Amino acid sequence: MKTLESIQKTYKVFETLAKIAMILSFIWAGITLVGLLCGIAWRIGGHVYGISMENALELTQAAGLEQMIGALFADFVFALTDGLLFLFAHRYLKQELADGTPFTLAGAEQVKSLGVKTIVMPLVAAIISAVIYECFGLTHPSDRGNGTAVVLGIALILFSLVLHHGAELREGKE
């Protein structure tokens, strides 16, 4: 029983970390969305809190206003994707804590689903980002790799098999 208590404490820590990361990701998405809306307002010749389009162009001399809008739009996609993945992880961890054990069939299915989402969602975000960068004439940053997401997704799918086996053993005992 001591091991289960350690597992539950660890799950509680990860549940808290997932919640914090989810909130920060959604804040990041909100900030980029506000920046995106301000950029669009400047682009159409409006004013945002007294800053005219000319002043905005001075602030973004390294790249034009259109490039700033494109970069913010791509960042919004990544922030939203990260926030959603952390939301799904938080839901699973919260459900596991309510169940009192990681060895449930529903929990194993949630982990498998999270593994698939961890592989697919960042890939889709990278594709959407590449399209946005191409449309706005930006050079795509080379630091956006999906290798980590794929490895993590595969690990989660394998972990779901272990949880599924444990759930079957647990049901056999009862």
N, C-alpha and C positions, 0 to 999 in steps of 0.2 A: 504493500500500500504506500510505502514511502516513495517509490518511483512514480506512482500516479500523482502524488502531491507535488513532486518536482516538475513533472510534466505540466500540471495545471498552473503552477507558478510561472513557468517559462511561457506558456500560452498567454497568461495574463500580461506579462511584459511585452510580448509581441503584439498583443491586441492593442495595448496602449501606444506602442510605437507605430503601428499601422494607422491608428486613428490620428496621431499627430502628423504623420506623413500625408495622409489623405487631406487633412485640413490645410496643410501647407501647399499641397499641389493645387487644391481648389483656389486658394488665395493667389497662387502664382497664375492660374488661369484667369482669375478675375482681374488681376493687375494688367496682364497682357491684353485682355479684352478692353479694358479702359484705355490703355495706350493705343490699341487698334482703332477704337472709336474716335479718340482724339486725332489720330493721324488721318482718318477718313474725313473728319470735320475740317481739319486744316487743308486737306487735299481739295475739297470742294469750295474752298475760299472762306470758310467760316472762322470764327474766333472761339478759342477755348480759354476761358478765364483770362481774357485780355491778351492772349498771345495770338498774333496774327499769323497767317501762312508764311509771310516773309521772315518773321522771327523764328518760326518753326524750321524753316529751311536753313537758317543760320545755325540752329542747334544741331541739325543733321547734315552738316557739310560733307562729312566723310562719305556718306551714302545719301542718296536722295530720299525724299519723303516716301516715294513708292516702295523703295527697298526697305525702309523702316516698317511700312505697313506689311510687306511680305514676310519679313523676319518675325514680326509680332504675331502674325496669323499662324505661321508655322510653329512658333513657341506655344501658342494657345492650344494647338492640336496635341502637342506632346504633354503639356500640363494637364489637359483634360483626360488624356489616356492614362497618365500616371495616377491621377486622382481616382479614376474609375477602378483601376487595378487595386489600389489600396482600399477602396470601398469594398470590393469583393473579398479581399483578404480579411478586412476587419469584420465583415459579416460572418465569414467562416469561423474566425477565432472566437467571436462572441457566441456563436451557436455551440461551438465545442465547449466553451466554459459553462454554458447552460446545461449541456448534456452531461458534463462531468467526466467525460472520457473521449479520447480521439477515435476510439474504435467503434464507430457507428457506420452503417451502410450509407446513410445520408451524408455524413461528414466526408466519407471517402469519395462520394460522387461530387461533392462541392470542391474538394481538393483537385480532383481530376479536371473538373470544369475550369478551375482557377489556373491549372497548368496549361490547358489549351488556350485560355484567354491571354496568359502571359506570353505565349508564343505568337499568337495571331495579332493582338491589339497593337503592340509596338511595331510589328511589321507593317500593318495598315497605316499607322501614324507616320512611319518613315516614307511610305509610298506617297501619302497625301502631302507630306512635307516636301518631298522631291518635286512633286507637281507644282506646289506653291512656289518653290524656289525657281523652278524653270519659268513659270508664268511671270514672275516679277524680275527675272534676269539676275538672280542672285547666284553666287557660287555656293554650292552645297557644302556645309561644314563636314569634314571627314571624321569628326569625333563621334558621330551617331552610328554606332555599330549595334547589331541585334544579336550578336553571339551570346552575350550574357543572358538575354531574355530567353533565347532558345534553350540554353543549358538549364536555366532555372525552371522553365516550363516542363522540360523532360524530367527533371528531378522531382517536380511536384506530381507529375503523372505516375512515376515509379513509386513515390511515397504514398499515393492514393491506393496503389495495389497492396502495399503493406498494411495500410489502414483497413482496406476491404478484407484482407485475410484475417486480421485481428478481430474484425467485427464478426466474421463467420465463426471463428473460434469462440468468441465470447457468447454468441447466440447458441452454439453447441453445448456450452457448459450450463446455460440456463435452461 
